[in-house]
C-alpha cells in the first residue's frame, strides 16, 4: 500500500473509531465517516467495500493485536480470551 492510501486508511479508521465512541453503529453512515476523515467517497470505497467491511477489518486488527504476545501468537483459547480482555481493559 502506498503512503497516500495508508494515510487515507488511517484517517478513515481513526474517524470511524471516534464516531463509534459517539454514536450507535447503526446511526453511522459512510457519509459521516468520510466527512470526519476528510476523504472522498471514492477513496473510502477504494479501500473498503462498506461500513461493515470497515468494522470487520477494525475488529480483526484489534483481535490480531490483542492476540500478539511479543510476536508469538497464544495457543490456548482460554489464555487468548484472557489476553483479549486484559488488552481491552487497558485500552478502555
C-alpha distances in whole Angstrom, upper triangle without the diagonal:
4,7,8,6,6,10,11,10,12,15,15,15,18,20,20,21,24,25,26,28,30,30,31,28,30,30,27,25,22,24,24,21,20,23,22,18,19,17,18,19,16,13,14,15,12,10,14,17,19,20,21,18,17,20,19,15,17,20,18,16,20,22,19,20,23,24,23,26,25,22,25,25,28,30,33,32,35,33,30,31,33,30,28,31,31,28,28,31,30,27,30
4,6,5,6,9,10,11,12,14,15,16,18,20,21,22,24,26,27,29,31,31,32,29,31,31,28,26,23,24,25,21,19,22,22,18,18,16,17,19,16,13,15,16,13,12,16,19,21,22,24,20,19,22,22,18,19,23,21,19,22,24,22,22,26,27,25,28,27,25,28,28,31,34,36,36,38,36,33,34,36,32,31,33,34,30,30,33,32,29,31
4,6,5,6,9,10,10,12,14,15,16,18,20,21,22,24,26,27,29,30,31,29,31,31,27,26,22,23,24,20,18,21,20,16,16,15,17,19,17,14,15,17,14,13,17,20,22,22,24,21,19,22,22,19,19,23,22,19,22,24,22,22,25,27,25,28,26,25,28,28,31,34,37,36,38,36,33,34,35,32,30,33,32,29,29,32,30,27,30
4,5,5,6,9,10,11,12,14,15,16,18,20,21,23,24,26,27,28,29,27,29,29,25,23,20,20,21,18,15,18,17,13,13,11,13,15,14,10,13,15,12,12,15,19,20,21,23,20,18,21,22,19,19,23,22,20,23,25,24,23,27,29,27,30,29,27,30,31,34,36,39,38,39,38,34,35,37,33,31,34,34,30,30,33,31,28,30
4,5,5,6,8,10,10,12,14,15,16,18,20,21,22,24,26,26,27,24,26,26,22,21,17,19,19,16,14,17,17,13,13,11,12,13,12,8,10,12,9,8,12,15,17,17,19,17,15,18,19,15,16,20,19,17,20,23,21,21,25,26,25,28,28,26,29,28,31,34,36,35,37,35,32,33,34,31,29,31,32,28,28,31,30,26,28
4,5,5,6,9,10,10,12,14,15,16,18,20,21,23,24,25,26,24,26,26,22,21,18,20,20,16,15,18,17,13,14,12,14,16,15,11,12,14,12,10,13,16,18,18,19,17,14,17,18,14,14,18,17,15,17,20,19,18,22,23,22,25,24,23,25,25,28,31,33,32,34,32,29,30,31,28,26,28,29,25,25,28,26,23,26
4,5,5,6,9,10,11,12,14,15,16,18,20,21,23,24,26,23,26,25,21,21,18,18,18,15,13,15,14,10,11,10,13,15,15,11,12,15,13,11,14,18,18,18,20,18,15,18,19,16,16,19,19,16,19,22,21,20,23,25,24,27,26,25,28,28,30,33,35,34,36,34,31,31,32,29,27,29,29,25,25,28,26,23,25
4,5,5,6,9,10,10,12,14,15,16,18,20,21,22,23,21,23,22,19,17,14,15,15,12,10,12,12,8,9,7,10,11,11,8,8,11,10,9,11,15,15,15,18,16,13,16,18,15,15,18,19,17,19,22,21,21,24,26,25,28,28,27,29,29,32,34,36,35,36,35,31,32,33,30,27,29,30,26,25,28,27,24,25
4,5,5,6,8,10,10,12,14,15,16,19,20,21,21,19,21,21,17,17,14,15,15,11,11,14,13,9,11,9,12,12,12,9,8,11,10,7,9,13,13,13,15,13,10,13,14,11,11,15,15,13,15,18,18,17,20,22,22,25,25,24,26,25,28,31,32,31,33,31,28,28,30,27,24,26,27,23,22,26,25,21,23
4,5,5,6,8,10,10,12,14,15,17,19,20,21,19,22,21,18,18,15,17,16,12,12,14,12,9,11,11,14,15,16,12,11,14,14,11,12,16,16,15,17,15,11,13,15,12,11,14,15,12,14,17,17,16,19,21,21,23,23,22,25,25,27,30,32,30,31,30,26,27,28,25,22,24,25,21,20,23,22,18,20
4,6,5,6,8,10,11,12,14,16,17,18,20,18,20,20,16,16,13,14,13,9,9,11,8,5,8,8,11,13,14,11,10,14,14,12,13,16,16,14,17,16,12,14,17,14,13,16,18,15,16,20,20,19,21,24,24,27,27,26,29,28,30,33,35,33,34,32,29,29,30,27,25,26,27,23,22,24,23,20,21
4,5,5,6,8,10,10,12,14,15,16,17,15,17,17,13,12,10,11,10,7,7,9,8,5,8,8,10,11,12,10,7,11,12,9,10,13,12,11,13,12,9,11,14,12,11,14,16,14,15,19,19,19,21,24,24,27,27,26,29,28,30,32,33,31,33,32,28,28,29,27,24,25,26,23,21,24,24,20,21
4,5,5,6,9,10,10,13,14,15,16,14,17,17,13,14,12,14,12,9,10,12,10,8,12,12,14,14,16,13,10,13,14,11,11,14,13,11,12,11,8,9,11,9,7,11,12,11,12,15,16,15,17,20,20,23,24,23,25,24,26,29,30,28,29,28,24,24,26,23,20,22,22,19,18,21,20,16,17
4,5,5,6,9,10,11,13,14,16,15,18,17,14,15,13,15,12,9,11,12,9,7,11,12,15,16,18,15,13,16,17,14,14,17,16,13,15,15,11,12,14,13,10,13,15,13,13,17,18,16,18,21,21,24,24,24,27,26,27,30,31,29,30,29,26,25,26,24,21,22,22,19,17,20,19,15,16
4,5,5,6,9,10,11,12,14,13,15,14,11,12,11,11,9,6,8,9,6,5,9,10,13,14,16,14,12,15,17,14,14,17,15,12,15,15,11,12,15,14,12,15,17,16,16,19,20,19,21,24,25,27,28,28,30,29,30,33,34,32,32,31,28,27,28,26,23,24,25,21,19,22,21,17,17
4,5,5,6,9,10,10,11,10,12,12,9,10,9,11,9,6,9,10,8,8,12,12,14,14,16,14,11,14,16,14,12,14,12,9,11,12,8,8,12,12,9,12,15,14,14,17,19,18,19,22,23,26,27,27,29,27,29,31,32,29,30,29,26,25,26,24,21,22,23,20,18,20,20,17,16
4,5,5,7,9,10,11,10,14,14,11,13,13,14,12,9,12,13,11,11,14,15,18,18,20,18,15,17,19,16,15,17,15,12,13,14,10,9,12,12,9,11,14,12,12,15,17,16,17,20,21,24,25,25,27,25,26,29,29,27,27,27,23,22,23,21,18,19,20,17,14,17,17,13,13
4,5,5,7,9,11,11,14,13,11,13,13,14,11,9,12,12,9,10,14,15,18,18,21,19,16,19,21,19,18,20,17,14,16,17,13,13,16,16,12,14,17,16,15,18,20,19,20,23,24,26,27,28,30,28,29,32,32,30,30,29,26,25,26,24,21,21,22,19,16,18,18,14,13
4,5,5,6,8,8,11,10,7,10,11,12,8,8,11,11,8,10,14,15,17,17,20,18,16,18,21,18,17,19,16,12,14,16,13,12,16,16,13,15,18,18,17,20,22,21,22,25,26,29,30,30,32,30,31,34,34,31,31,31,28,26,27,26,22,22,24,21,18,20,20,17,15
4,5,5,6,6,10,10,8,11,12,14,11,10,14,14,12,13,17,18,20,19,22,20,17,19,22,19,17,18,15,12,13,15,12,10,13,14,11,12,16,16,14,17,20,19,19,22,24,27,28,29,30,28,28,31,31,28,28,28,25,23,24,23,19,19,21,18,15,17,18,15,13
4,6,8,9,13,12,11,14,16,17,13,13,16,16,13,15,18,20,22,22,25,23,20,23,25,22,20,22,19,15,16,18,15,13,17,17,14,14,18,17,15,18,21,20,20,23,25,27,28,29,30,29,29,31,31,29,28,28,25,23,24,23,19,18,20,18,14,15,16,13,11
4,7,9,12,10,9,13,15,15,12,12,16,15,12,15,18,20,22,21,25,23,20,23,25,23,22,23,20,16,17,20,17,15,19,20,17,18,21,21,19,22,24,23,23,27,28,30,32,33,34,32,33,35,35,32,32,31,29,27,27,26,23,22,23,21,18,19,20,17,14
4,6,8,7,7,10,13,14,11,12,15,15,13,16,19,20,21,20,24,23,20,22,25,23,20,21,18,14,15,18,16,14,18,19,16,17,21,21,20,22,25,24,24,27,29,32,34,34,35,33,33,35,35,32,32,32,29,27,28,27,24,23,25,23,19,21,22,19,16
4,5,5,7,10,13,15,12,13,17,17,16,18,21,22,23,21,24,24,20,22,25,23,20,20,17,13,13,17,15,13,16,18,16,16,20,20,19,21,24,24,24,26,29,31,33,34,34,32,32,34,33,30,30,30,28,25,27,26,23,22,24,23,19,21,22,19,17
4,5,5,9,11,13,11,11,15,16,15,17,20,20,21,19,21,21,17,18,21,19,16,16,13,9,10,13,12,9,12,15,13,13,17,18,17,19,22,22,22,25,27,30,32,32,32,30,30,32,31,28,29,29,26,24,26,25,22,21,24,22,19,21,23,19,18
4,6,8,11,13,12,13,16,17,17,18,21,21,21,19,22,22,18,19,22,21,17,17,13,10,10,14,13,12,14,17,16,16,19,21,20,22,25,25,25,28,30,33,35,35,35,33,33,34,34,31,31,32,29,27,29,29,25,25,27,26,22,24,26,23,21
4,6,10,11,9,11,14,15,15,17,19,20,20,18,21,21,18,19,22,21,18,18,14,11,13,16,15,14,17,19,18,18,22,23,22,24,27,27,27,30,32,35,37,37,38,35,36,37,37,34,34,35,32,29,31,31,27,27,29,27,24,26,27,24,22
4,7,8,6,7,11,11,11,13,16,16,16,15,18,18,14,16,19,18,15,15,12,9,11,14,12,11,15,16,15,16,20,20,20,22,25,25,25,28,30,33,35,34,35,33,34,36,36,33,33,34,30,29,30,30,26,26,28,26,23,25,26,22,21
4,5,5,6,9,10,11,12,14,14,14,11,15,15,12,13,16,16,13,13,10,7,10,13,12,12,15,17,16,18,20,21,22,24,26,26,27,30,31,35,36,35,37,34,36,37,38,35,36,36,32,31,33,32,28,29,31,28,25,28,29,25,24
4,5,5,6,8,10,10,12,11,10,8,11,11,8,9,13,12,10,11,8,6,10,11,10,12,15,15,15,17,20,20,21,23,25,25,27,29,30,34,35,34,35,33,35,37,38,35,36,36,32,31,33,32,28,29,31,28,26,29,29,26,25
4,5,5,6,9,10,10,10,9,8,11,12,10,11,15,15,13,14,11,10,14,15,13,15,18,19,18,21,23,23,24,27,28,28,30,32,33,36,37,37,38,37,38,40,41,38,39,39,36,34,36,35,31,32,34,31,28,31,31,27,27
4,6,5,6,9,10,11,11,11,14,14,11,14,17,16,15,16,13,11,14,16,13,14,18,18,17,19,22,22,22,25,27,27,28,31,32,35,36,35,37,35,37,39,40,37,38,37,34,33,34,33,29,30,31,28,26,28,28,24,23
4,5,5,6,8,9,10,9,13,12,9,12,14,13,12,14,11,9,12,13,10,12,15,15,14,17,19,18,19,22,23,23,25,28,28,31,32,32,34,32,34,36,37,34,35,35,31,30,32,30,27,27,29,26,23,26,26,22,22
4,5,5,6,5,6,7,10,9,7,10,12,12,12,14,12,11,14,15,12,14,17,17,16,19,21,20,21,24,25,25,27,30,30,33,34,33,35,34,36,38,39,37,38,37,34,33,35,33,29,30,32,28,26,29,29,25,25
4,6,5,7,8,9,13,12,11,14,16,16,16,17,15,14,17,18,15,17,20,20,19,22,24,23,24,27,28,28,29,32,33,36,36,36,38,37,38,41,42,39,40,40,36,35,37,35,31,32,33,30,28,30,30,26,25
4,6,8,11,12,15,13,12,15,17,16,16,18,16,14,17,18,15,16,19,19,17,20,22,21,21,25,26,25,27,30,30,33,33,33,35,34,36,39,39,37,38,37,34,33,34,32,29,29,30,27,25,27,26,22,22
4,6,9,11,13,11,10,13,14,13,14,17,15,14,17,17,13,15,18,17,15,19,21,19,20,23,24,23,25,28,28,31,31,31,33,32,34,37,38,36,37,36,33,32,33,31,28,29,29,26,24,27,26,22,23
4,7,10,12,10,10,14,15,14,16,18,17,16,20,19,16,19,21,20,19,22,24,22,23,27,27,27,29,32,31,34,34,34,36,36,38,40,42,40,41,40,36,36,37,35,32,33,33,30,28,30,30,26,26
4,7,8,6,7,11,11,11,13,15,15,15,18,17,15,18,20,18,18,22,23,21,23,26,26,26,29,31,31,34,34,33,36,35,37,39,41,39,40,39,36,36,37,35,32,33,34,30,29,32,31,27,28
4,5,5,6,9,10,11,12,14,14,14,18,17,15,18,21,19,20,23,24,23,25,28,28,28,31,33,33,36,37,35,38,37,39,41,43,41,42,41,38,37,39,37,34,35,36,33,31,34,34,30,30
4,5,5,6,8,10,10,11,11,12,15,15,14,17,19,18,19,22,23,23,25,27,28,28,31,33,33,36,37,35,37,36,38,40,42,39,41,40,37,36,38,36,33,35,36,33,31,34,34,30,30
4,5,5,6,9,10,11,12,13,16,15,14,18,19,18,20,23,23,23,25,28,28,28,31,33,33,36,37,35,37,36,38,40,42,40,42,41,37,37,39,37,34,36,37,34,33,36,35,32,32
4,6,5,6,9,11,12,13,16,14,13,17,18,16,17,21,21,20,23,25,25,26,28,30,30,33,33,32,34,33,35,38,39,37,39,39,35,35,37,35,32,34,35,31,30,33,33,29,30
4,5,5,6,8,8,9,12,11,9,13,15,13,14,18,18,18,20,23,23,23,26,28,28,31,32,30,32,31,33,35,37,35,37,36,32,32,34,32,29,31,32,29,27,30,30,27,27
4,5,5,6,7,9,12,10,10,14,15,14,16,18,19,19,22,24,24,25,27,29,29,33,33,31,33,32,34,35,37,35,37,37,33,33,35,33,30,32,34,30,29,32,32,29,30
4,6,8,10,12,14,12,12,15,16,14,16,19,19,19,22,24,23,24,27,28,28,32,32,30,32,31,33,35,37,35,37,37,33,33,36,33,30,33,34,31,30,33,33,30,31
4,7,9,11,12,10,9,13,13,11,13,16,15,15,18,20,19,21,23,25,25,28,29,27,29,27,30,32,33,32,34,33,29,30,32,30,27,29,30,27,26,30,29,26,27
4,6,7,9,6,6,10,10,9,11,14,14,14,17,19,19,20,23,24,24,28,29,27,29,27,29,30,32,30,32,32,28,28,30,28,25,27,29,26,25,28,28,25,26
4,7,8,6,8,11,11,11,13,15,15,17,19,20,21,23,25,26,27,30,32,29,31,29,30,32,33,31,33,33,29,29,32,30,27,29,31,28,27,30,31,28,28
4,5,5,6,9,10,11,12,14,15,17,19,20,21,23,24,26,27,31,32,30,32,29,31,32,33,30,32,33,29,28,31,29,26,28,30,27,25,28,29,26,26
4,5,5,6,9,10,11,12,14,15,17,18,20,21,22,24,26,29,31,30,31,28,30,31,32,29,31,31,27,26,29,27,24,25,27,25,22,25,26,23,23
4,5,5,6,9,10,11,12,14,15,16,18,20,21,22,24,28,30,28,29,26,27,29,29,26,28,28,25,24,26,25,22,23,26,23,21,24,26,23,22
4,5,5,6,9,10,10,12,14,15,16,18,20,21,22,26,28,26,27,24,26,27,28,25,28,28,24,23,26,25,21,23,26,23,21,25,26,23,23
4,5,5,6,9,10,11,12,14,15,16,18,20,21,25,26,25,26,24,25,27,28,26,27,27,23,23,25,24,20,22,24,21,19,23,23,20,21
4,5,5,6,8,10,11,12,14,15,16,18,20,23,25,24,25,23,24,25,26,23,25,25,21,20,22,21,17,19,21,19,16,20,21,18,18
4,5,5,6,9,10,11,12,14,15,16,18,22,24,22,23,20,21,23,23,21,23,23,19,19,21,20,17,19,21,18,17,21,22,19,19
4,6,5,6,9,10,10,12,14,15,16,20,21,20,21,19,20,22,24,21,23,23,19,19,22,20,16,19,21,18,17,21,21,18,19
4,5,5,6,9,10,11,12,14,15,19,20,19,21,19,20,22,23,21,22,22,18,18,20,18,14,16,18,15,14,17,18,15,16
4,5,5,6,8,10,10,12,14,17,20,19,19,17,18,20,20,18,19,19,15,14,17,15,12,14,16,13,12,15,16,14,15
4,5,5,6,8,10,10,12,16,18,16,17,14,16,17,19,16,18,18,14,14,17,15,12,15,17,14,14,17,18,16,18
4,6,5,6,8,10,11,14,16,14,16,14,16,18,20,18,20,18,15,15,17,15,12,15,16,13,13,17,16,14,16
4,6,5,6,9,10,13,15,15,16,14,15,17,18,16,18,16,13,13,14,12,9,11,13,9,9,13,13,11,13
4,5,5,6,8,12,14,14,14,11,12,14,15,13,14,13,10,10,12,10,7,10,12,10,10,13,14,13,15
4,5,5,6,10,12,10,11,9,11,13,15,14,16,14,10,12,14,11,9,13,14,11,12,16,16,15,17
4,5,5,8,10,9,11,10,11,15,16,15,17,14,11,13,14,10,9,12,12,9,11,14,13,12,15
4,6,8,10,11,11,9,10,13,14,13,13,11,8,9,10,7,5,9,9,6,8,11,11,11,13
4,6,9,9,8,6,6,9,11,10,11,9,6,9,10,7,7,10,11,9,11,14,14,14,17
4,6,5,6,5,7,11,13,13,14,12,9,12,13,9,10,13,13,10,13,16,15,15,18
4,5,5,6,7,11,12,14,14,11,10,13,12,9,11,14,12,11,14,16,15,16,19
4,6,8,10,13,16,17,18,14,14,16,16,12,14,17,15,13,17,18,17,17,21
4,7,9,13,16,17,18,15,14,17,17,14,15,18,17,15,18,20,19,19,23
4,6,9,12,14,16,13,12,15,16,13,14,18,17,15,19,21,20,21,24
4,6,9,11,13,10,9,12,13,11,12,15,15,14,17,19,19,20,22
4,6,8,9,7,6,10,11,9,11,14,14,14,16,18,18,20,22
4,6,9,8,7,11,12,11,13,16,16,17,19,21,22,23,25
4,5,5,6,9,10,10,12,14,15,16,18,20,21,23,24
4,5,5,6,9,10,10,12,14,15,16,18,20,21,22
4,5,5,6,9,10,11,12,14,15,16,18,20,21
4,5,5,6,9,10,10,12,14,15,16,18,20
4,5,5,6,9,10,10,12,14,15,17,18
4,5,5,6,9,10,11,12,14,15,16
4,5,5,6,8,10,10,12,14,15
4,6,5,6,9,10,11,12,14
4,5,5,6,9,10,11,12
4,5,5,6,9,10,10
4,5,5,6,9,10
4,5,5,6,9
4,5,5,6
4,5,5
4,6
4
